[in-house]
Amino acid sequence: MPRQSPATFLLQIVQPGVLGLIDGSVSTLAPLLSTVLLTGVPFDAFRVGAATAVGAGISMAMSEALSDDGKITGRGSAWKRGLVVGAMTAIGGLGHTLPFLIPVERTALIVAGVVIACELAAIAIIRHRFFKTNLWASIAQVFLGGALVVLAGVLFGGV
């Protein structure tokens, strides 16, 4: 099997992977936080977060796989990219959903907050490492996006 060029690796693995991680880490925050704030039951938030993460993973996989076949864009196998983006979307959403298996709401929120901060920092570092973005600008962008989605979750959760 021939070795992939760095550009091919970026287009087929890293870019769809970071896209999925961003989507999963950010898009699942609002429903997760809304649920725990509305019900006060961490396990309810876990169920909603898990369903959202898996659903978003499937949606992102289909979107990427059906967006182009890679022949014109040179992005390679659509199914490979779809698998990468779908898996990373689900992983990104499940990471901060797992703390809601903790039955104490306050503890679950604190642990989830730490996990979210780590996820967002990892995204910023990946963007810096592979796409040469300014680290501090990347951190600001990623955390601003995350903060806006957290705000939406809090507002819709009734706090």
N, C-alpha and C positions, 0 to 999 in steps of 0.2 A: 504494500500500500504506500503510495507516495506521501511524503511529508507535506503538511499544509504550510503555505506561506504565512507570515505574520498578518498580512492584510486579510487573507481568507479566514484565518482564525478570528480576527476582530469582527468581520462581517457575519460569520456564520455561528459563532459561539458567544463571544464577549458582548457584542451589541445586543443580540436578542436576550441574552442572559441578564444584562443590566436593565434592559427595558422591562423584563418580567419582574425582576426584583423591585424596581421602582413601583410598578403598578401594584404588585401584591402588597408591598410594604405600606403604600399610601392609600390605595383605594379601599382597603378593608378597614381602615381606622374608623371612619364615620359610623358605619353600621355597628361595629363592635362597641364603640364607646356609647352610642345612643342606646343600645340594648342594655348595657350594664347600668347606665344612668336611669333609664326608664324603669327597669325591673328590680334593680338592686341585687340581682341573682347572677353571680359570675358564671355559673354553668349555662344560663341562657345566652350570655354573651359568647361563651365558647362555642355553642352550637351555631349561632348566627355567624360568628367569625369563621368557623370551619367551613360552613356552607358557602360563605362568600369567597373564601380563599380558593376552594375547589372549583366553584362556579367561574370565578375570574380566571383561574388557570385554564379551564376548558375553553372559555371564550377567547382568551389571548392566544392559545394554541391554534384554534380555528382561524382567528383573524390573521395570524402570521402565515399559516400554511396556505390560506386561500388568497392572500394578498398578491403574491406573484410567484411564478414558478422558478425564479432565479436566473432564467436564461437571458433575459434582457438586462437585468440589473447586475448580474454577476454575483448575486448573494448566495448562490448555491441552493442546495435542496430545501424546498419549502417545508417538507415534513420534518427535516432535521431542525430547522430554525423554529418550527412550530412546537416541537417537543421541548426544545431548550427554553423558549419563552414561556410555555405553559407550565413546565416544571418549576421554573424560577418564580413565576407569579404565585403559584400555590405555596411554595416554600416561604416566599416573602410575606404572604398573608398568614400562614400558620405559625410563624415564629412568634409573633406577639399575641396570637390567639391562645397558645398553650398556657400562659400564665393564668388564664381564666378557669383553669381546672382547680386553682386554689380557691377554696370556698369562702374566704374572707374578702369582701369587695375591696376594701382599702389596700390590702396586701397585693391582691391580684392587679389592681391599677398601678401600684408602685412598680411591681416586677415588670408588668407590660410596658410601662414608661421607660424603664431601663433598656428593655429589649428593643423598643422602637428607636431609642437614641442610638443604640449599637447598629441597628439595621441602616439607619440614615447615614451614620458615619461611614459604614462599610460602602454604601453606594457612592458617597463623595470620594472616598479613597480609590475605589475602582475607576471612577470617572477620571480622577487625577492620574492614576497609574497608566491606564490604557488609552485614554483619549486626550491626555496632556492638558486637561482643564486646570485652571488655577485652583489649588486646593481650597483656599479660603472662600473663593467665589462659589465653588462647588458645594462646600458646606453650607454657605448662606442660601443658595438656591434650593438645595434638598431640604434643609430644615424649614425654610419658608413654606415650601409646598406642603410638608408634613404638618406644620402648624396650622395652615389654612384648613386642612382636612380635619384635624383635631377640633378646631373651632366649629366646623360644621357639625361634627358629631356631638359636641357639647351643646350647641344651640338646639339641634333636633332632639337631643336627649332631655331637654327641659330644664337645664341648670341655668 
